[in-house]
Structures are given as structure tokens and as C-alpha cells.
């Protein structure tokens, strides 16, 4: 997603405070009933390496038809399903066009929704909704992935799969972006010291140990730690055939794990989680119920506990295994690669797993979709198979509420329900960690894990040496 953002634009974006701002659209209007959006497109935008090809409304319509077309097999085709009028009918082959998309002129586009959806503009920031050059996408087909053409500031100049990617632009303070992949972060750190790269993402125990030995690096490098809008958690299948169908079992496991000092024990750069929805998206946690202080651990000793996780979380899982063993509880751990783990969760063959959920946009609705009854796997991302009429009602209210403060109140009520029913165990909200050389200016500090616009980045002249 970081790469795609440099190559493409959508109609709407975010500013540094994560407020919605126009991007490929210069402005928009919303009807009184909240069901019709009219976008006025920028007339100064041209496609990369096609300086005479200006943005047109039909490009947006083409791009969204391409997203919805089953032949594209896009994993993002669900994005506007049930939201833009006629989207589902086109997906299913029942209509030749998406009824809710209307071209009023070369620079004016109208979108009609099935029903009011207060968060519609946020969906337009997601890379799936980016605008492509129709001629290029049609002529190249699947090869478009290797020669993408968008409205972004940069275009793809060179690629070495799994090693190097070079993006270029013809104007601006920084003319090239070079993305390099390293086997581990110690190698990336050495590359930063040698001046081969200007920034890298992430940290680990080995790197933190090295940095703690000497603070001289702080003269040249800034370590950014940015709380992210995301949650690391344990998910539980709560259907009747699962051992976690019993709410007492879920509460006992949640209360036991949430009192563990995960941040300190594992050296995590994070905020410990007291809620599934990250606190900045909530109105207040005062009304959010907490797990009961006194718990009956005997219910956990009576069942077979097997945790499934990606190998990337081995240290976390082994810590949980040891911590539960101290309470006389046996936790088995099985490791599966991401695709296999997701497949087994969808099939319902496993009942307890390590999950991660990162927000696509800074709203609590991102997290509530995991508990919407109509979104149960394999249709949607509701892997716990949670279903509750109050939750569905709250989600429905959120989607119709234009007042942000009122939405936060609804998110907090939903969080209370999540805590009461405990289909998930929130572990922590990770921080985005970057090491950035101090010659870099305007490096983005986004709370959204998926949002990394680099168009404003600048470099000071060389001269700062280790």
C-alpha cells in the first residue's frame, strides 16, 4: 500500500492530522439525504509519463468497474458492495454497468448510494479506489502490475523482485524513491549508517540491544514511535461446537491474559490494549465494561487449548504458553503461514488464533465490521462468528451518523458489548517505528499503518556524517 500511494491517487485523501481533504477531486457536494455525492475533478492532473492525458470522469468510472469486475479478481471488490447503487448487481453479472455511477461532464462525476453511509468519503482514500489510466489497464491486462500508470507523483522506473524498486518523478524536491528489502533490521541499520538509505521501518530485540550500547546514533538518526490505529488480539470461534462457546471460558482467558505485562516482558513498542477499538477512536472508556477481577481459572483447565499463529509471533506465543503453565493451564501452540492460517479460520477448523487488525481509515467502524453478523466468514472478516442484534443496530446507526462525536459515543457502546461478550482478547496497539536520518525533512508521521504519502519529503544537503 505504501508503494501504491506514490503511484496513484484517489478522489479523496488525508492531511497530516488525518482529516479528509480533496485529492484527485477539487471538491465535492453531498445531497441533503446523504445518498448522492457529486465530485468536481481537478483539471490540472495528468497521468505519469502521459503529460497530455488529463484526468476525466470516465477514468474514475472505469477504475471502479475494473475493481468490481469478477475477471479482475480484486480482493477489494467488497469495498462498495451494498454501498454504491448497483455495485452488487454488476459484480454478479446481472447488469452491464454500475447504476450508481453517472458522468455529468469530463470533470464532474455523481455517485448514488444504496442508502446513506456517513463514512463513504473515507472509503475513497483506500488504495483499491485509486484511479488508473483506462487505456493502459486495457492494453496491458495483467501485465499492468509491471507497468502501472496512475495520477501519483511518481512512476515505476525499475524493479528487481524482492530486492529493489525505483520510483521516479520529473519535478519536486526528491526525484527518486528507492525501496530496498533487507533480510533483517540489523542489515538495514548498517545501510542507514553507511548512507545507503535514509529511513527504514520496524525494530526488534537485536537492534534495540545494539542501540542501547551507545547513544551516539541519536545525533544523526531520529527514532519515531507513532501509535497506530490497529489492534493485535486473540480471536475465538464462539459457535456452539467450539470450547469458547461458553462465555465464562472466554472471560477467564481474557482476564488472565490481559493482566500479563506483555509490553515489558516482550520489549514491545506498543500501548497495552484495554479495548479492541483503539482508544483515540472512542468517546470515553468509562462506559466500557472491564473483565471481572475475580475469575474461575478451573474452566480453562477442563478444555483443550490450542493457539494457532503465524511464526512471526513465536515469542509472544511462547510467553503466553509459559504464563498459562504457571497457572496450571496447558496451552498448545501450532504455527501456520498467513494464507494457511486464514484458510483454516474461514473453514472453522481452529478455535483460537492470533490475529491483527489494521484500520484502513481512522474510524471505529473499521473494527466493528469484525462483529457484524452479515460479515461472517467466508462472506466477510467476522472470523469469530459473533452475532448480536445490538451490535448490528449500533453499526447501522454509525453508518447513518454524520456527527463525529456521536459516532464516537456509539463506538464506545459497541466496545462495551465486545468486552461483555468477549469474542476477542485485545493484547496491544502496536506503534509504527521508523528510524529516519535527520537530513530527511517532512517525513510522514501517520497514525494509519497503511498511509505513507512521500510527496512532501525533502532531503538536506549531504554533510552530516557519523
N, C-alpha and C positions, 0 to 999 in steps of 0.2 A: 504493500500500500504506500510505503514511503516513496518508492520509485515511481509508481503510477501518478502520484500527486505532482511530480515535477514535469510529467509529460502531458498531462491532461487537465482540463478544468470542467467543473460542473456549473450549473446556473448560480449556485449559492456556495459561500464559504464561511470561514470564521476569521475574526480578528484575533489579536494576541490575548484578549480576555475571553475568548470562546463565545463571542456574541456573533449572531448571524449577520453577514454582510453580503452585498452583491458580488458576484464573480464574473461569470460569462454574461449574466443578466445585469443590466444597469439599474433596474428597479423592478418592483412587482406590485400588483394590486390584488386584494382579496375581497371577494364579494361578501355582502352582509351575512349571508347564511353559511359562510365558511366553506363552500363547496366548489367555488370557481377561483382559480388563480390565473392572473394574466401577467406574463413576463415580457418585459421590453429588453431586447438583447443589445449588447454593446455592438456598435458598428465599426469599432477600430480593431477588433480581434481578427487575426489571420492564423492559418494553420502552419505549424512548423515546416519549414522548407517548401511551403506553398504560399509565398508572400502576397500573391494576388487573389488567393481564395479566402474570402471573408466568411465569417460565421453567418449562417442563415437558420431560420426557424426550422426548416425541414431537416437540418442536421440533427437537431435535438430529437425530433420525432423519429428519425431513422435510428438513432442511437438507442432509444428506448424500445423500439420494436425489435431491434437486434438483441437487447437484453432479455425480452420476453419470449423470443422465438425459441422453441424447443430444440431446433437444429443447432443453436449456439451452445446449448447445454451449460448455460451460465449458472453457477451456484447462487447468483444474486437475483435470479428471476422472481424469487418470492417477494422482493423488496416492495413492489407496488401492488401485489396481488390483494384484491379486496379493498384497495385504496383508490387507485385511478380507475375511473369508469371504463369497463370493457376490457380491462387487462387480463382477467382470468379467461374470458371468452376467447381472446386471441391466443393465449397460451394453449388452450385446449383445442385449437383449430376450429372453433365454432364461428369465428369472424375473421375477415381478411385484414382488418385494421383494428387499432385500439380506439374505441369510440370516444374516449375522454380527451383525446389529443386533437387540437384544432390549430391550424396555421392561419393566422389572420393577415399576416404580411411577411415579407422576408425577415423582419426584425421583431415581430410580435407573435407570441405563442400563448394559447389558452389551454389550461388543464382543468378538466372537470372531475371531481372526486365522487366516489360512490356515496359517501356521507362525510360530514365534517371530520377532519383529522387535524388537530391543533399542531401536531409535530411534523406536518408534511414537509416544511422547508428544511428541517434537519435531515430528512432522508436524501435531499438533493446534494448534500455535502459528501455522501458516501461514494467512494470511487466507482461502484457499479453504475452510478448515474452520470458518469463522465461522458463528455461529447466526443465522438470520433468523426473523422473525415469519411463520409459515406463512400466516395469513390475508391479510397484506399482499402477500406474494410471489404468492399465488394470484390475488388480485383484480386486481393491477396488471400481472402478466405482465412484459413487457419494460420497461414504464414504472416498474417497481420501481427501476431505475437512477436515476430522477429523484426518487424519494421513498422512499429506503431506510429500513428500520426494523430496528434491531438492539438489542443489550443494552449498547452502549457508553455512555460518559459523556455523549457529545454527540449531537445530531441535526442534520440538514441544515436550515438556515433559509433560505438564499438562494444562488443560483448564477447567475453570468454566465460562460458557457462560454469558457474560455481566458483569463479575466481575474480573476475573483473567486469565492471560495467562502467562505460564512459558516456556521460550526457553532456551536451554542448548547447550553447545559445549564442546568438550573434551580437547581442547587446547586453549591457549590465555590468556591474562591478566584478562579478565572478562569471567567467565564460565557460568553465567546465566544472562538472561534478564527477568525481571518480569514486565509485563504490567498490571496495575490496573486501573479500571474505578471508578470515583468518581461522586457523584450526582451534585457537584458544585465545583468551584475552591477554595473556602474558605476551604473546607474539604481537598482538595489536598495540600493547603498551610500548614495546620496544620500537615498533614502527612509528608511534607518535613521538617518542624521544628522538628518533633519527630524523624527524621532519618529513617522513614519507606520507603521513596522513595528518589531518587536522582535528579529527574527533572520532570517537568510537563509543558504542553503546554497550552498557551492561558491566557487571562486575562479578567476582567470585571470591572464594576464600583465599586462593593462592595470590591473586592480585592484591587483595586488601592487606594480606600479610606483608607483601613486598612493600607496599606504600607506607605501612606503619613503621618501617625501619628507618625512614629518612623523610623529612618534610621538605627537602629542597625542591621537589617537583611542584609544590604549590606556588612557586614564583612564576611558573610558566604555564601551568595547567589548572583549569577550574573544574572541580568535580561538582556536577549538577545532580541533585536528587529531587525529583519532581513527583509529588504524589499523583498517581494515575487513577483515572476513573475506570476501575476494574476490580474484580474480586477473585481471589484464589479460595477454593472451597472443596468440601467433600459432598458429593451428591449421593442420594439414597433412592432406590426404587421403592415406592411406598405402596405398590399394588398388594392385593391380599395374599398372593403366594410368596411374597418377599418377607424375610425376617424383620424388615423395617416397616412392615405394615402396622406394627404396634407403636403407637406414639410414645409410650413410656421408654421403649428401646431407643428411639431417636433422641429424645430429650436427655437420656442418660449419657449417650455417646457425645452429644453436643456439649453438655455441661462439663464432661470430663476433659474433652479436647480443648475447649475454649479457656480453661484455666491454666493450660500449659504455656510457658514463656517461649513461644516459637521464635519470636524476633531475637531474643537474647541467645537462646540455645543454638540456633542455626546461623546467627550472624546475618539476618536478613535486613535489607534496606526496605522497610515497609512500615505501614501503620497497622497494628493489630486490629482485627475486624470484630466489632460488636454488632454489626448489621451486615446483611447481604448487599443491600443497596449502599454504595459509598456515602458516608455522612454528608459531604458537601451537596448532595442532591436531595437531602431530606430537609424538612422544615425544622424538626427537632426530634431528638431521640427520647424525650421524656415520656411519650406515649408508647414507645416501642417496648414490648414486654421482654424481660430477660429470662433466661432459663432458670428454673428453680434452684436455689442454693444447695438444698439437700437432695441428693439423688440416690436412687437404688441401683448400685452397680451390679447387683446379683443378676439382673435381667440380661446383662451383657455377657455374663459367664455361661449362660444357658444356650447361647446361639453360636453358630459358626460364623466368625467374622473374617472375610477375605476382602482386602482392599486392592483394587486394580488401578494402576497408574502408569504414566509414561516414565521411561528410565531417567528422564531429566529431573524427576522429583524423588530419586532414590534416597537422598539424605533425609528429606522430610519424612518419607515413609518409614525408614528405619528408626528415626527418632520416635514417631508415633508408636511403632511396634514395641520399642523398649519402654516407653512411658506407660503403655497399657499393661505390659507384662508386670510392672511394679504393682499394679492393682489386681493381679491375678487374672488378667484378661488376655487371651491369646488372639493376636491379630496376624493372619497370614497376608502376605503381600505378593501379588503377581504383577509383572511388568509387561506391558504391551505397547507397541509403537502406535502413534496417534491414529492412523486410519483404522487399525485393528481394534483399538480401544473404542473409537466412536461407533464402529460397526457392532461390536458386542453390546454396547449400551443401547443402541437402537433396537437390537433384537431382543433385549430384555434378559440376556443370559447371565448378566452380572448385576449385583445389587448395591455395591458400594464402590465408588470411584473418586479419584482426584480430578477435579475439574477447574477450568479457568474461564472467566467470562470478562471480556474487554468491551467497553462501550464503543459503539460506532459514532455516537453523538452524546453530548453532555446532558442527558435527561434520564430520569429513573425508569422510564418506560422501556429502555434498553434491557433492564434487568427483570421487569415484570413479565416480559414475554416468556420467560422460562417457567412461569407458573400459570400460564393461560391454558384453560382446558382444551381449547381448539388447536393448540400448538403442540400437542403431544407427539413424540417421535412415532413414526418416521415423517409425519407431516411438517413438524416444526422442531424447535430446540427444547421443548419441555421433556427432558430426559427422566425426571423423577416421576412422571405421570401424575403430578399434582393436579387436583381438580377441586375447586371450591367456588360456589356461586358468589360469595362476597368478593373474592379476588377478581372474578370475571367482571363483576359490577364496577369495581374500582378502576380496572383497566379501561372499561368503556367510558367511565367519567373522565379519566385522564385524557383520553383521546379527543374529547369534546371540550376540554377546558383550556381556554386561551390565556388565562391568568396564571403566570408562573408560580406565584406564591400559593395559590390554591392547589396547583399540581403538586407542589412540594408537600402540602398537607396530606393529599391523597397518597403520595408515595409513602409517607410515614405511617399512615393507617395500614397500607399494604405490608409494610415491613413488620408491623405488629403481628399481622396474621402469619407471615412467614416464620417469625420467631415462635409463635404459639403452636404451629403445626410442625415445624422443624423438618421439612423435607431436605434441607441442606444444612451444612455446618460451615459457616464463614470462618476462614482461617486468617487471612490478612489481605490488605490492599497494597499491592506492590508499588514501589516508587520507580519511576523511569530514571536510570542512572546513565549519565553521559560524562565522558572525560573530553574536555574541549580546550584546545590550545588558546592561550589568551590573545593571540593575534586575530582570532576569529571574532567578528562583531555580528550582532543581531541573530545569534543562534536561537532558534525557537525553543520556548520552554512550555510546551503544551501539556495540559493535564490529560488530553486524549491520547492514548497509546498509538492510535492509527494516524494522527495528524502531525505531519512534519514538513511544513512548507519552507523551502530553502531559497525562495526567490529574492529575499531581502538580505541574505547573508553577505558579509563583506570580509576581506582579509586586509590586515595591516601589512605594510611592507616587511619583508624578511629582515631579521636583525636580532630577534630575541633568541638567544642560544642557551642551551642547558649549561 
